[in-house]
């Protein structure tokens, strides 16, 4: 890295993580002029999705959220806000929610007087708090007075999931925090392809992040003997099983607000082993299904191939018809980038086929 880039990086970090009040005020007030163009108009569609684009990752989230400022404040009311990042891995930034995206969310919440915020996760492959530290969440939480929570240590309820190998319900330990109807859940998701369900966006971030694991569990040889992880239970032992479970659990485990970061997406062998896509967009909506639908369109992914979101659409959990979604911001078609899908695409599409009798 050359000296000029190092200097620019140091200056940026000083602004985003350690800035004084004056610098912050200048940064965020600058976005208000842009946001004004996104204000909802009379006669608006039932589902609205804000699309922002640009070179400031935090500001993209902030701008998108400002488009719904009054509605979000009313929806939160006196509920505690939970910001749920996507930390499928604790040591791979491309696969995880970026601190700058969380910064935009926290700055927006601060602007509407919502400061009792938890950043909560159950990371898939290791200690959750290690991941928070690796990605700089601890510094961010300190700056905004947010609390970092490891869902693995915060209590659970038993929910049953379908297994396609035996067609039986199986108990799964699910985070009490994410099941609590008195919490307001924000899904701080990412644009990522997936090797089981084509794409992982705002809904999947909540549903698969909710099952907990025992202390000491890891996917490698460092895992403690007997340590258990309940996340695979939601995967249902197959492509049919995972699509059905995501749909079935969505009625209790869905976000109240979706902030999907497409500043740098992941394509190919996601959700961990893919490669970066410089997309420079962000999608925000109070209709999580509409948000996921718009994100798929931006990623050039055929909605009809994504099983769990089709199931949710059939059950009227949100809007999937783009002609009925009001886009606040630029036209979606102007920002489509076709993401490379995982190599096992045809296997994933088995959910569309009828099972053979006998």
Buried (B, 14 or more C-beta within 10 A) or exposed (E): EEEEEEEEEEEEBEBBBEBEEEEBEEBBEEBEEBBEEBEBEEEEBEBBBBBBBBEBBBBBBBBBBBBBBEEBBEEBEEBBBBBBBBBBBBBBBBBBBBBBBBBBBBBBBBBBEBEEBBBBBBBBBBBBBBBBBBBBBBBBBEBBEBEBBBBBEBEBBEBBBBBBEEEEEBEBBBBBBBBBEEBBBBBBBBBBBBBBBBBBBBBBBBBBBBBBBBEBBBEEEEBEEEEBBBBBBBBBBBBBBBBBBBBBBBEBBBBBBBBBBBBBBBBBBBBBBBBEBEBBBBBBBBBBBBBBBBBBBBBEBEBEBBBBBBBBBEEEBBBBEBEEBBBBBEEBEEBBBEBBBBEEEEEBBEBEEEEEEE
